[in-house]
């Protein structure tokens, strides 16, 4: 059998328009805003499509069936919206994210409090910065951070990031406890030794006399 899978999708090479969208068949799909004006490669499958910038995947959408439809990913517009936060409340991508459950009531509650404290513009920009955290942290951890940060009286992106990482760490604790239980039961869990400690343990014996200040 061949090592590479056989590609069954149909290939298109549309150009990204000024709205950061591409036209595939009779529908439109969003791509990252940095690709505006560039030509991308699209592989259209039966139920989804994948967009590539050269050989790097930059977007993936569920395929639209109805003609003249549009599917937008809010993440693709965050860099543009952070420069123009006033366009965020009425953005179509925001409405689609809310309908898909990606923009939750927890987001709305945090956004409302941030606008009350920081003002309309700065509060919206802070929310967009929080949404950008989703590129490095799991969505459920970011939501947990949004829910926990206001209790600490901090409505900042850094506070949400900190609480999100705490939520991620709490999920890893059962694994740590399982390793500790294995050690108690006599099993040998994997250990990690630092290079510095290993070098100290393998130093040759020092036979030199102790220094003296007598002279």
ABEGO torsion letter per residue (X at the ends): XBABBBBABBBBBBBBBAAGBBBBEABBBBBBAAABGBBBBBBBBAABBBBBBEABBABBBBBBABBGBBBBBAAAAAAAAAABAAAAAABAAAAAAAAAGABBAAAAAAAAAAAAAAEAAAAAAAAAAAAAAAAABBAAAAAAAAAAAAAAGBBBAAAAAAAAAAAAAAAAAAAAAAAAAAAAAGBBBBBBBBAAAAAAAABBBBABBBBBAAX
